[in-house]
Amino acid sequence: MATLWFDALTPKHMKLAVHVKRIAEDKGYSFLLTSRFYDELPGMASMLGLSPIFVGSHGGRALEDKLRESSRRMAELTDLVLSKGVELVVSHGSPEATRIGFGLAAKVININDSPHAEAVARLTVPLSDKLVTTSFVPTSAWKAYGPKKGAIVRYRGLEVVAWVKGSFHHPLELGIDHSKPVVVFRPEETKASYIDADAKGQANSETQGSVYAEALRRASQSKSFTLVVAPRYASQRANLREKLPDALVLDQVVDGLRLISSADIFVGAGGTMTWEAALMGVPTISCFPGRTYVEQRFLKERLLTRASASTLDEVLARMLSRLPMMKKDVSARASRFLSTLSDPVPVVAGLV
């Protein structure tokens, strides 16, 4: 039996893996799921009932460490893939999986909505047989990376729609004071290569935990809300506990959608949870350190409010002052927008 291989490098990838696994089984493939040791991934896999083979790790922020770890990981994965008879490679922009698939003449399908992640795009787009991407990203953004002719396959929607649409999630029991609004904060991905360019001139966010911590500390002095923080790494967790002593800083991986369901306001410095929150109708502030096409679409739909490290406390205060009306308005707009969106799963299934 031929094997379909999916390599999951982030929590979002792990969520996509659930759907790709179903595609593989429906199409008669054996399914191989790999991942890497990277903070939240083992816990996320367990939560989703997945059993990936963990190979290698992230490598951290330093370019030399990223390169060395990617090279080591590629060598180990090559041996594994050769032993499994892989004929089809699917990932969300995994440089190692894409390069191995190309090297072994397997069909390579990449799902990607993030042309701003330049390093990943340069390493994967030219070697992909198919690039499945949202129509919210213009084709020109991908053509700069040299895709194969006919490789770009667009759909009107987002990846997160696959697990947000038609689902209901009970709020988490966090043991916090719900007499005040609950603000959930998801910090930036400080180890990502694109942060180096987008956060240029800012303080080292890995050392601080987040460049938004000071604004959140100022805002929390009003005691008008309960702050919950969902850090990405152990180092970030320790730093944010120090910077935000009055906040509940979560110490383990939780169901992100249930966490969002517990929030009155969501503040996101990344992508995935920010899009999830906006589509779930939670008043959402995006403070991603840069601009993306997907964020621009959410702003157009008035499902996001934009803030920076210097304005976050003011934006949060304004949102809290009109929260009941905003929650009703955002919920209605989110429901209408979500009803018009599709996800990439049927598209990928049609390419397999």
Residue frames as qw, qx, qy, qz and C-alpha x, y, z in Angstrom:
[[0.000, 0.887, 0.462, 0.000, 0.00, 0.00, 0.00],
 [0.377, 0.517, -0.029, 0.768, 1.32, 3.43, -0.96],
 [0.419, -0.533, -0.472, 0.563, 1.89, 5.93, 1.82],
 [0.061, 0.844, 0.155, 0.510, 0.76, 9.54, 2.20],
 [0.580, -0.201, -0.388, 0.688, 3.12, 11.47, 4.47],
 [0.110, -0.898, -0.178, -0.386, 2.16, 14.60, 6.41],
 [0.560, 0.007, -0.394, 0.728, 4.77, 16.55, 8.38],
 [0.285, -0.869, -0.344, -0.212, 3.30, 18.76, 11.14],
 [0.522, 0.234, -0.296, 0.765, 5.52, 21.56, 12.45],
 [0.138, -0.213, 0.274, -0.928, 3.09, 23.75, 14.42],
 [0.318, 0.236, 0.760, -0.515, -0.15, 23.32, 16.40],
 [0.578, 0.481, -0.011, -0.659, -2.14, 24.45, 13.34],
 [0.405, 0.383, -0.772, -0.306, -0.43, 21.81, 11.22],
 [0.059, -0.015, 0.962, -0.266, -1.41, 19.20, 13.79],
 [0.490, 0.395, 0.457, -0.629, -5.05, 20.26, 13.47],
 [0.560, 0.518, -0.373, -0.529, -4.77, 19.97, 9.69],
 [0.096, 0.311, -0.944, -0.052, -3.24, 16.51, 10.13],
 [0.456, 0.190, 0.745, -0.447, -6.54, 15.22, 11.51],
 [0.637, 0.587, 0.129, -0.483, -8.21, 16.04, 8.18],
 [0.381, 0.603, -0.648, -0.268, -5.34, 14.87, 5.98],
 [0.218, -0.176, 0.946, -0.164, -5.35, 11.55, 7.84],
 [0.597, 0.390, 0.553, -0.431, -9.03, 11.16, 6.95],
 [0.549, 0.675, -0.268, -0.414, -8.24, 11.94, 3.29],
 [0.109, 0.482, -0.864, -0.094, -5.49, 9.32, 3.25],
 [0.370, 0.046, 0.889, -0.267, -7.77, 6.67, 4.72],
 [0.616, 0.543, 0.313, -0.478, -10.60, 7.52, 2.31],
 [0.517, 0.704, -0.380, -0.305, -8.24, 7.31, -0.66],
 [0.997, 0.035, -0.071, 0.025, -6.70, 3.99, 0.39],
 [0.407, 0.652, -0.484, 0.419, -3.29, 5.28, 1.48],
 [0.702, -0.377, -0.421, 0.432, -1.31, 4.26, 4.49],
 [0.058, -0.945, -0.036, -0.319, -0.83, 7.41, 6.59],
 [0.695, -0.070, -0.299, 0.650, 2.53, 8.52, 7.98],
 [0.163, -0.947, -0.110, -0.255, 2.48, 11.47, 10.38],
 [0.672, -0.009, -0.290, 0.681, 5.71, 13.05, 11.56],
 [0.183, -0.960, -0.112, -0.178, 6.39, 16.06, 13.73],
 [0.488, 0.423, -0.444, 0.622, 9.18, 17.60, 15.79],
 [0.497, -0.523, -0.526, 0.451, 9.81, 18.20, 19.47],
 [0.127, 0.339, 0.078, 0.929, 8.63, 21.80, 19.81],
 [0.174, -0.075, 0.431, -0.882, 6.95, 22.90, 23.04],
 [0.605, 0.116, 0.300, -0.728, 3.21, 22.57, 22.37],
 [0.563, 0.284, -0.604, -0.488, 3.31, 19.86, 19.68],
 [0.239, 0.016, -0.962, 0.130, 3.44, 16.66, 21.78],
 [0.195, 0.276, 0.660, -0.671, 0.57, 17.89, 23.96],
 [0.501, 0.372, -0.119, -0.772, -1.45, 19.00, 20.94],
 [0.439, 0.197, -0.814, -0.324, -0.98, 15.63, 19.23],
 [0.092, -0.126, -0.926, 0.345, -2.16, 13.80, 22.35],
 [0.316, 0.335, 0.387, -0.799, -5.18, 16.11, 22.67],
 [0.566, 0.394, -0.286, -0.665, -6.18, 15.37, 19.06],
 [0.897, -0.014, 0.411, -0.165, -5.69, 11.61, 19.39],
 [0.684, 0.669, -0.291, 0.002, -2.75, 11.56, 16.96],
 [0.820, -0.439, 0.284, 0.233, 0.43, 9.51, 17.27],
 [0.514, 0.819, -0.253, 0.017, 3.11, 11.18, 15.17],
 [0.865, -0.062, -0.079, 0.492, 6.70, 10.03, 14.93],
 [0.145, -0.977, 0.068, 0.138, 8.74, 12.86, 16.42],
 [0.808, 0.197, 0.090, 0.548, 11.94, 13.60, 14.54],
 [0.407, 0.276, -0.041, 0.869, 14.26, 16.45, 15.50],
 [0.178, -0.693, -0.463, 0.523, 13.35, 19.84, 16.91],
 [0.256, 0.936, 0.234, -0.064, 12.90, 23.48, 15.92],
 [0.677, 0.290, -0.017, 0.677, 16.41, 24.86, 16.27],
 [0.317, -0.648, -0.286, 0.631, 15.48, 28.16, 17.95],
 [0.224, 0.925, 0.120, -0.284, 15.96, 31.72, 16.70],
 [0.230, -0.664, 0.525, 0.480, 19.59, 31.59, 15.52],
 [0.698, 0.549, -0.257, -0.381, 19.94, 30.97, 11.78],
 [0.238, 0.479, -0.845, 0.019, 22.89, 28.61, 12.28],
 [0.338, -0.046, 0.852, -0.397, 20.89, 26.49, 14.72],
 [0.711, 0.413, 0.209, -0.529, 17.88, 26.43, 12.38],
 [0.570, 0.580, -0.518, -0.264, 20.09, 25.24, 9.52],
 [0.063, 0.361, -0.916, 0.162, 21.86, 22.55, 11.51],
 [0.469, 0.092, 0.743, -0.469, 18.65, 21.15, 12.99],
 [0.714, 0.491, 0.017, -0.499, 16.86, 21.19, 9.64],
 [0.446, 0.541, -0.696, -0.157, 19.76, 19.31, 8.05],
 [0.117, -0.195, 0.929, -0.292, 19.80, 16.70, 10.82],
 [0.592, 0.262, 0.518, -0.560, 16.05, 16.34, 10.64],
 [0.659, 0.529, -0.271, -0.460, 16.08, 15.91, 6.87],
 [0.270, 0.416, -0.868, -0.028, 18.63, 13.10, 7.08],
 [0.253, 0.004, 0.881, -0.399, 16.61, 11.20, 9.69],
 [0.619, 0.408, 0.297, -0.601, 13.31, 11.76, 7.87],
 [0.503, 0.509, -0.562, -0.415, 14.78, 10.52, 4.58],
 [0.096, 0.192, -0.973, 0.089, 15.60, 7.14, 6.12],
 [0.376, 0.242, 0.710, -0.544, 12.11, 6.94, 7.63],
 [0.582, 0.518, -0.005, -0.627, 10.33, 7.90, 4.41],
 [0.381, 0.434, -0.759, -0.299, 12.34, 5.43, 2.34],
 [0.035, -0.048, 0.974, -0.220, 11.29, 2.64, 4.69],
 [0.382, 0.375, 0.607, -0.588, 7.58, 3.53, 4.35],
 [0.329, 0.325, 0.751, 0.471, 7.14, 3.67, 0.58],
 [0.110, 0.680, 0.294, -0.662, 5.96, 7.28, 0.51],
 [0.398, 0.382, 0.605, 0.574, 4.43, 8.35, -2.81],
 [0.040, -0.787, -0.333, -0.518, 2.64, 11.52, -1.76],
 [0.411, -0.167, -0.415, 0.794, 3.87, 14.33, 0.52],
 [0.155, -0.804, -0.372, -0.438, 1.49, 16.85, 2.08],
 [0.478, -0.325, -0.409, 0.706, 2.46, 19.61, 4.48],
 [0.003, 0.970, 0.242, -0.009, 1.88, 23.21, 5.44],
 [0.278, 0.892, -0.280, 0.220, 5.16, 24.48, 4.12],
 [0.794, -0.509, 0.288, 0.167, 7.54, 21.97, 5.70],
 [0.251, 0.794, -0.509, -0.216, 10.97, 22.65, 4.13],
 [0.296, -0.365, 0.883, 0.024, 12.21, 19.18, 5.07],
 [0.631, 0.312, 0.690, -0.167, 9.18, 17.31, 3.75],
 [0.543, 0.790, 0.024, -0.285, 9.11, 19.36, 0.55],
 [0.120, 0.728, -0.649, -0.187, 12.80, 18.81, -0.18],
 [0.399, -0.174, 0.900, -0.029, 12.60, 15.09, 0.54],
 [0.652, 0.500, 0.512, -0.252, 9.49, 14.68, -1.59],
 [0.449, 0.822, -0.231, -0.262, 11.18, 16.49, -4.47],
 [0.061, -0.618, 0.777, 0.103, 14.35, 14.46, -4.06],
 [0.390, -0.013, 0.919, -0.057, 12.45, 11.17, -4.16],
 [0.189, -0.032, -0.632, -0.751, 10.18, 12.22, -7.07],
 [0.009, -0.489, -0.837, 0.247, 7.05, 12.00, -4.91],
 [0.027, -0.698, -0.410, -0.587, 4.10, 14.29, -5.54],
 [0.300, -0.185, -0.456, 0.817, 4.35, 17.31, -3.23],
 [0.170, -0.743, -0.466, -0.449, 1.25, 19.23, -2.10],
 [0.290, -0.087, -0.447, 0.842, 1.71, 22.23, 0.15],
 [0.183, -0.826, -0.508, -0.161, -1.06, 24.13, 1.93],
 [0.450, -0.179, -0.186, 0.855, 0.00, 27.68, 2.76],
 [0.024, 0.892, 0.417, 0.175, -1.67, 31.01, 3.51],
 [0.449, -0.830, 0.028, 0.328, 1.48, 32.85, 4.67],
 [0.689, 0.577, 0.011, 0.438, 3.61, 34.39, 1.90],
 [0.151, -0.918, 0.240, -0.277, 4.96, 36.77, 4.56],
 [0.773, -0.462, 0.419, 0.115, 6.95, 33.79, 5.93],
 [0.465, 0.767, -0.369, -0.243, 9.56, 34.36, 3.24],
 [0.126, -0.510, 0.850, 0.024, 12.12, 31.76, 4.29],
 [0.578, 0.134, 0.783, -0.189, 9.54, 28.95, 4.25],
 [0.641, 0.675, 0.186, -0.314, 8.06, 30.12, 0.94],
 [0.285, 0.759, -0.540, -0.224, 11.45, 30.32, -0.79],
 [0.185, -0.358, 0.915, -0.031, 12.28, 26.78, 0.35],
 [0.445, 0.216, 0.844, -0.206, 8.95, 25.18, -0.54],
 [0.532, 0.634, 0.184, -0.530, 6.99, 27.00, -3.25],
 [0.354, 0.607, -0.569, -0.426, 9.35, 26.25, -6.18],
 [0.067, 0.224, -0.972, -0.037, 9.41, 22.51, -5.32],
 [0.471, 0.235, 0.667, -0.527, 5.66, 22.08, -4.80],
 [0.117, 0.230, 0.829, 0.496, 3.60, 20.31, -7.45],
 [0.213, -0.707, -0.518, -0.431, 0.51, 21.98, -5.99],
 [0.161, 0.009, -0.438, 0.884, 0.19, 24.98, -3.68],
 [0.244, -0.656, -0.684, -0.206, -3.25, 25.18, -2.06],
 [0.240, -0.095, -0.282, 0.924, -3.87, 28.72, -0.83],
 [0.119, 0.691, 0.572, -0.425, -6.64, 31.10, 0.15],
 [0.363, 0.657, 0.406, 0.521, -8.00, 33.49, -2.48],
 [0.260, -0.951, -0.119, 0.116, -7.44, 36.26, 0.07],
 [0.474, -0.548, 0.415, 0.550, -3.76, 36.08, -0.93],
 [0.557, 0.727, -0.139, -0.375, -3.19, 37.43, -4.45],
 [0.952, 0.221, 0.093, 0.191, -1.49, 35.10, -6.92],
 [0.403, 0.799, -0.253, 0.368, 1.22, 37.70, -7.42],
 [0.458, -0.738, 0.428, -0.250, 2.37, 37.22, -3.82],
 [0.884, -0.162, 0.435, 0.060, 3.25, 33.60, -4.60],
 [0.772, 0.604, 0.053, 0.188, 4.65, 34.16, -8.09],
 [0.004, 0.902, -0.401, 0.160, 7.53, 36.07, -6.56],
 [0.586, -0.484, 0.646, -0.066, 8.76, 32.72, -5.18],
 [0.256, 0.442, -0.755, -0.411, 8.77, 30.91, -8.53],
 [0.708, 0.051, 0.622, -0.332, 5.99, 28.31, -8.37],
 [0.294, 0.039, 0.847, 0.442, 5.64, 25.70, -11.11],
 [0.327, -0.007, -0.380, -0.865, 3.21, 26.53, -13.90],
 [0.652, -0.271, -0.514, -0.487, -0.30, 25.60, -12.79],
 [0.420, -0.027, -0.786, 0.453, 0.79, 24.83, -9.23],
 [0.128, -0.009, 0.416, -0.900, -1.32, 27.46, -7.47],
 [0.299, -0.449, -0.789, -0.294, -4.78, 26.23, -6.49],
 [0.093, -0.167, 0.320, -0.928, -6.94, 28.83, -4.73],
 [0.286, -0.528, -0.795, -0.082, -10.10, 28.45, -2.65],
 [0.176, -0.616, -0.012, -0.768, -12.30, 31.06, -0.98],
 [0.768, -0.592, -0.195, -0.148, -11.75, 30.51, 2.68],
 [0.067, -0.737, 0.595, -0.312, -9.19, 29.72, 5.33],
 [0.471, 0.157, -0.857, 0.134, -7.57, 26.66, 6.85],
 [0.094, -0.042, 0.717, -0.690, -9.06, 27.30, 10.29],
 [0.641, 0.016, -0.110, -0.760, -12.57, 27.01, 8.81],
 [0.597, 0.089, -0.787, -0.128, -12.00, 23.23, 8.77],
 [0.423, -0.224, -0.791, 0.382, -12.33, 23.08, 12.57],
 [0.086, 0.133, 0.337, -0.928, -14.27, 26.27, 13.39],
 [0.479, -0.003, -0.331, -0.813, -17.26, 26.00, 11.06],
 [0.763, -0.194, -0.462, -0.408, -20.21, 24.04, 12.43],
 [0.604, -0.055, -0.685, 0.403, -18.53, 23.37, 15.76],
 [0.440, -0.797, -0.035, -0.412, -19.41, 24.29, 19.34],
 [0.587, 0.195, -0.592, 0.516, -16.85, 24.41, 22.12],
 [0.568, -0.751, -0.336, 0.017, -17.61, 24.53, 25.82],
 [0.029, 0.874, -0.323, 0.361, -15.60, 27.24, 27.62],
 [0.605, 0.150, -0.660, 0.419, -12.65, 26.02, 29.67],
 [0.609, -0.764, -0.210, -0.034, -12.96, 25.96, 33.42],
 [0.505, 0.552, -0.311, 0.586, -10.06, 28.22, 34.33],
 [0.584, -0.515, -0.478, 0.406, -10.87, 28.93, 37.96],
 [0.269, 0.106, -0.018, 0.957, -10.82, 32.69, 37.40],
 [0.125, 0.492, 0.456, -0.731, -13.01, 35.64, 38.32],
 [0.197, 0.391, 0.704, 0.559, -15.75, 35.88, 35.69],
 [0.034, -0.817, -0.456, 0.352, -17.38, 38.90, 37.32],
 [0.018, 0.760, -0.262, -0.594, -15.05, 40.94, 35.11],
 [0.760, 0.595, -0.162, -0.207, -14.42, 40.55, 31.36],
 [0.807, -0.281, 0.430, 0.291, -11.87, 37.88, 30.47],
 [0.403, 0.825, -0.331, -0.218, -9.09, 38.93, 28.09],
 [0.917, -0.086, 0.318, 0.227, -7.08, 36.10, 26.53],
 [0.149, 0.869, -0.396, -0.258, -3.63, 36.95, 25.12],
 [0.939, 0.129, 0.214, 0.238, -1.66, 34.77, 22.69],
 [0.264, -0.767, 0.317, 0.491, 1.94, 36.08, 22.36],
 [0.537, 0.713, -0.349, -0.286, 3.96, 36.32, 19.18],
 [0.981, 0.075, 0.044, 0.172, 5.95, 33.44, 17.66],
 [0.183, -0.915, 0.311, 0.178, 9.32, 34.80, 18.78],
 [0.584, -0.331, 0.664, 0.329, 11.33, 31.93, 17.24],
 [0.679, 0.594, 0.425, 0.074, 9.88, 32.36, 13.75],
 [0.555, 0.018, 0.281, 0.783, 12.21, 33.64, 11.04],
 [0.124, 0.682, 0.413, 0.591, 9.74, 36.30, 9.86],
 [0.421, -0.853, -0.264, 0.157, 9.75, 38.00, 13.27],
 [0.599, -0.292, 0.116, 0.737, 13.34, 39.12, 12.71],
 [0.218, 0.292, 0.393, 0.844, 12.28, 41.31, 9.81],
 [0.241, -0.698, -0.498, -0.454, 8.89, 42.45, 11.06],
 [0.563, -0.780, -0.235, 0.137, 10.00, 43.24, 14.60],
 [0.621, 0.298, -0.089, 0.719, 13.09, 45.13, 13.49],
 [0.032, 0.531, -0.152, 0.833, 14.07, 47.84, 15.92],
 [0.698, -0.575, -0.086, -0.418, 12.04, 46.36, 18.78],
 [0.354, -0.586, 0.685, -0.251, 13.52, 44.86, 21.92],
 [0.276, 0.186, -0.935, -0.123, 14.39, 41.19, 21.91],
 [0.701, -0.254, -0.065, -0.663, 10.95, 39.68, 22.44],
 [0.810, -0.044, -0.583, 0.047, 12.32, 36.25, 23.31],
 [0.332, 0.122, -0.589, 0.726, 14.14, 37.75, 26.30],
 [0.292, -0.130, 0.244, -0.915, 11.05, 39.73, 27.34],
 [0.322, 0.280, 0.870, -0.246, 8.51, 37.02, 26.59],
 [0.305, 0.693, 0.591, 0.277, 6.54, 39.45, 24.45],
 [0.231, 0.149, 0.036, 0.961, 6.96, 43.03, 23.27],
 [0.356, -0.535, -0.383, -0.663, 3.29, 43.53, 24.24],
 [0.561, -0.368, -0.663, 0.332, 3.75, 42.63, 27.91],
 [0.199, -0.135, -0.289, 0.927, 4.31, 46.20, 29.06],
 [0.330, -0.179, -0.287, -0.881, 1.13, 47.47, 27.35],
 [0.638, -0.362, -0.641, -0.225, -0.86, 44.64, 28.94],
 [0.468, -0.261, -0.569, 0.624, 0.66, 45.44, 32.32],
 [0.038, -0.004, 0.077, -0.996, -0.40, 49.09, 31.96],
 [0.496, -0.248, -0.463, -0.691, -3.91, 48.08, 30.90],
 [0.635, -0.316, -0.703, 0.041, -4.31, 45.62, 33.77],
 [0.213, 0.020, -0.478, 0.852, -3.60, 48.31, 36.36],
 [0.421, -0.233, -0.123, -0.868, -7.22, 49.37, 35.98],
 [0.205, -0.001, 0.911, -0.357, -8.28, 45.99, 37.47],
 [0.587, 0.284, 0.076, -0.754, -11.21, 46.09, 35.05],
 [0.853, 0.279, -0.325, -0.299, -10.57, 42.70, 33.45],
 [0.793, -0.375, 0.477, 0.049, -9.07, 39.28, 34.11],
 [0.393, 0.703, -0.531, -0.264, -6.05, 38.50, 31.94],
 [0.904, -0.091, 0.416, 0.030, -5.30, 34.95, 30.76],
 [0.185, 0.743, -0.556, -0.323, -2.09, 34.28, 28.81],
 [0.964, 0.127, 0.235, -0.016, -1.50, 31.27, 26.54],
 [0.111, -0.768, 0.541, 0.324, 2.29, 31.22, 25.99],
 [0.808, 0.464, -0.311, -0.187, 4.02, 29.24, 23.25],
 [0.680, 0.321, -0.571, 0.330, 7.22, 28.14, 25.03],
 [0.694, -0.497, -0.407, 0.326, 8.55, 27.43, 28.49],
 [0.429, -0.057, -0.095, 0.897, 10.91, 30.43, 28.30],
 [0.150, -0.420, -0.290, -0.847, 8.05, 32.69, 27.23],
 [0.608, -0.586, -0.510, -0.162, 5.90, 31.33, 30.05],
 [0.626, -0.381, -0.334, 0.592, 8.52, 32.14, 32.68],
 [0.246, 0.088, 0.059, 0.964, 9.11, 35.65, 31.33],
 [0.296, -0.473, -0.386, -0.735, 5.42, 36.51, 31.11],
 [0.624, -0.572, -0.521, 0.109, 4.76, 35.27, 34.64],
 [0.488, -0.290, -0.203, 0.798, 7.37, 37.76, 35.79],
 [0.067, 0.138, 0.237, 0.959, 6.12, 40.60, 33.59],
 [0.499, -0.338, -0.307, -0.736, 2.41, 40.00, 34.28],
 [0.078, 0.110, -0.875, 0.465, 2.19, 38.83, 37.90],
 [0.469, 0.157, 0.457, -0.739, -1.58, 39.40, 38.12],
 [0.655, 0.290, -0.409, -0.565, -2.36, 37.32, 35.03],
 [0.865, -0.089, 0.481, -0.111, -3.21, 33.64, 34.80],
 [0.286, 0.621, -0.653, -0.324, -0.35, 32.31, 32.66],
 [0.963, 0.028, 0.010, -0.267, -1.32, 28.83, 31.49],
 [0.327, -0.620, 0.710, 0.073, 1.24, 26.14, 32.21],
 [0.477, 0.011, 0.858, 0.188, 0.11, 23.53, 29.69],
 [0.124, -0.032, -0.635, -0.762, -1.39, 23.11, 26.25],
 [0.392, 0.357, 0.636, -0.561, -5.16, 23.62, 26.21],
 [0.381, 0.535, 0.696, 0.291, -7.86, 23.33, 23.58],
 [0.188, -0.053, 0.111, 0.974, -7.49, 26.67, 21.81],
 [0.258, -0.411, -0.527, -0.698, -11.12, 26.88, 20.70],
 [0.536, -0.620, -0.568, 0.075, -12.38, 26.19, 24.21],
 [0.431, -0.340, -0.203, 0.811, -9.99, 28.85, 25.53],
 [0.006, 0.152, 0.307, 0.939, -11.29, 31.36, 22.99],
 [0.403, -0.543, -0.630, -0.383, -14.85, 30.44, 24.00],
 [0.527, -0.558, -0.477, 0.429, -13.91, 31.51, 27.53],
 [0.340, -0.120, 0.014, 0.933, -12.82, 34.98, 26.36],
 [0.187, 0.837, 0.397, -0.325, -14.73, 38.25, 26.17],
 [0.317, 0.894, -0.263, -0.179, -11.83, 39.76, 24.22],
 [0.916, -0.018, 0.199, 0.347, -9.00, 38.00, 22.41],
 [0.050, 0.914, -0.335, -0.224, -5.61, 39.66, 21.84],
 [0.937, 0.095, 0.266, 0.208, -3.46, 37.83, 19.32],
 [0.067, -0.811, 0.433, 0.389, 0.10, 38.50, 18.24],
 [0.340, -0.147, 0.858, 0.355, 0.08, 35.51, 15.89],
 [0.331, 0.087, -0.542, -0.767, -2.19, 34.24, 13.15],
 [0.339, -0.187, -0.898, -0.210, -4.11, 31.02, 13.74],
 [0.188, -0.476, -0.743, 0.431, -5.78, 31.76, 17.09],
 [0.089, 0.351, 0.052, -0.931, -6.50, 35.31, 15.97],
 [0.364, 0.024, -0.604, -0.709, -8.40, 34.06, 12.91],
 [0.326, -0.305, -0.894, 0.045, -10.18, 31.45, 15.03],
 [0.086, -0.433, -0.542, 0.715, -11.29, 34.06, 17.55],
 [0.213, 0.262, -0.178, -0.924, -12.51, 36.46, 14.87],
 [0.411, -0.057, -0.738, -0.532, -14.52, 33.73, 13.12],
 [0.328, -0.359, -0.843, 0.229, -16.00, 32.62, 16.43],
 [0.173, -0.787, -0.365, -0.466, -17.37, 36.12, 16.95],
 [0.597, -0.604, -0.250, 0.465, -15.12, 37.13, 19.85],
 [0.120, 0.990, -0.078, 0.016, -14.03, 40.81, 19.79],
 [0.892, -0.040, 0.107, 0.438, -10.44, 40.47, 18.63],
 [0.010, -0.942, 0.264, 0.206, -7.36, 42.69, 18.66],
 [0.905, 0.260, 0.025, 0.337, -4.55, 41.77, 16.28],
 [0.181, -0.922, 0.306, 0.155, -1.08, 42.98, 17.22],
 [0.912, 0.158, 0.213, 0.314, 0.81, 40.72, 14.83],
 [0.323, -0.702, 0.245, 0.586, 4.27, 42.28, 14.26],
 [0.133, -0.132, 0.674, 0.714, 3.73, 42.92, 10.56],
 [0.597, 0.330, 0.102, -0.724, 0.87, 42.86, 8.08],
 [0.290, 0.008, 0.927, 0.237, -0.64, 39.90, 6.24],
 [0.282, -0.106, -0.562, -0.770, -3.21, 39.52, 3.48],
 [0.397, -0.431, -0.809, -0.036, -5.46, 37.46, 5.73],
 [0.221, -0.461, -0.464, 0.724, -5.40, 40.13, 8.42],
 [0.088, 0.137, -0.223, -0.961, -6.28, 42.75, 5.83],
 [0.359, -0.284, -0.725, -0.515, -9.35, 40.73, 4.85],
 [0.389, -0.510, -0.710, 0.291, -10.49, 40.45, 8.47],
 [0.133, -0.353, -0.184, 0.908, -10.02, 44.19, 8.90],
 [0.205, -0.058, -0.490, -0.845, -12.14, 44.78, 5.80],
 [0.464, -0.407, -0.744, -0.256, -14.88, 42.62, 7.31],
 [0.287, -0.613, 0.240, -0.696, -14.57, 44.63, 10.57],
 [0.906, -0.307, -0.283, -0.073, -13.80, 41.50, 12.54],
 [0.733, -0.124, -0.245, 0.622, -10.48, 42.76, 13.90],
 [0.099, -0.994, 0.030, -0.027, -9.11, 45.83, 15.60],
 [0.749, 0.382, -0.245, 0.483, -5.45, 46.57, 14.93],
 [0.434, -0.895, 0.105, -0.008, -3.01, 47.59, 17.69],
 [0.584, 0.543, -0.465, 0.383, 0.74, 47.99, 18.19],
 [0.619, -0.192, -0.561, 0.514, 2.93, 47.60, 21.25],
 [0.140, 0.027, -0.235, 0.961, 2.52, 51.32, 21.97],
 [0.422, -0.151, -0.139, -0.883, -1.26, 51.47, 21.47],
 [0.445, -0.175, -0.872, -0.105, -2.50, 48.10, 22.75],
 [0.151, -0.309, -0.704, 0.621, -3.46, 49.35, 26.21],
 [0.254, 0.268, 0.054, -0.928, -5.49, 52.23, 24.75],
 [0.479, 0.040, -0.643, -0.596, -7.21, 50.03, 22.16],
 [0.372, -0.210, -0.892, 0.150, -8.06, 47.46, 24.83],
 [0.006, 0.301, 0.520, -0.799, -9.49, 50.13, 27.13],
 [0.386, 0.190, -0.208, -0.878, -11.74, 51.49, 24.35],
 [0.496, -0.049, -0.792, -0.353, -12.97, 47.99, 23.51],
 [0.256, -0.248, -0.832, 0.425, -13.76, 47.25, 27.16],
 [0.138, 0.231, 0.282, -0.921, -15.76, 50.48, 27.44],
 [0.619, 0.251, -0.125, -0.734, -18.25, 49.34, 24.77],
 [0.084, -0.227, 0.968, 0.073, -17.94, 45.58, 25.12],
 [0.486, 0.315, 0.746, -0.327, -21.62, 44.46, 25.31],
 [0.557, 0.705, 0.060, -0.435, -22.57, 46.25, 22.07],
 [0.210, 0.642, -0.678, -0.290, -19.35, 45.16, 20.35],
 [0.312, -0.123, 0.941, -0.054, -19.83, 41.47, 21.27],
 [0.581, 0.496, 0.559, -0.322, -23.30, 41.45, 19.73],
 [0.449, 0.791, -0.174, -0.378, -22.17, 43.25, 16.58],
 [0.050, 0.572, -0.796, -0.190, -19.01, 41.16, 16.04],
 [0.471, 0.027, 0.870, -0.146, -20.86, 37.90, 16.64],
 [0.629, 0.610, 0.361, -0.318, -23.39, 38.70, 13.91],
 [0.379, 0.790, -0.391, -0.283, -20.75, 39.77, 11.39],
 [0.172, -0.444, 0.877, 0.061, -18.59, 36.72, 12.12],
 [0.598, 0.219, 0.743, -0.204, -21.52, 34.36, 11.61],
 [0.609, 0.730, 0.104, -0.292, -22.34, 35.90, 8.24],
 [0.217, 0.759, -0.584, -0.187, -18.72, 35.87, 7.06],
 [0.353, -0.297, 0.886, -0.040, -18.04, 32.31, 8.23],
 [0.701, 0.368, 0.548, -0.270, -21.09, 31.05, 6.34],
 [0.585, 0.771, -0.124, -0.221, -19.49, 32.19, 3.08],
 [0.003, 0.718, -0.694, -0.058, -16.13, 30.47, 3.64],
 [0.974, 0.084, -0.198, -0.071, -14.78, 27.04, 2.72],
 [0.548, -0.665, 0.491, 0.128, -11.70, 25.17, 3.87],
 [0.281, 0.620, -0.654, -0.330, -8.87, 23.51, 1.89],
 [0.535, -0.168, 0.818, -0.128, -9.69, 19.92, 2.85],
 [0.761, 0.476, 0.414, -0.154, -11.94, 19.14, -0.17],
 [0.412, 0.843, -0.314, -0.146, -9.39, 20.83, -2.44],
 [0.157, -0.571, 0.806, -0.003, -6.55, 18.68, -1.11],
 [0.676, 0.083, 0.711, -0.175, -8.72, 15.56, -1.36],
 [0.704, 0.666, 0.157, -0.190, -9.32, 16.34, -5.04],
 [0.297, 0.811, -0.502, -0.058, -5.57, 16.55, -5.68],
 [0.466, -0.433, 0.765, -0.103, -4.64, 13.30, -3.96]]
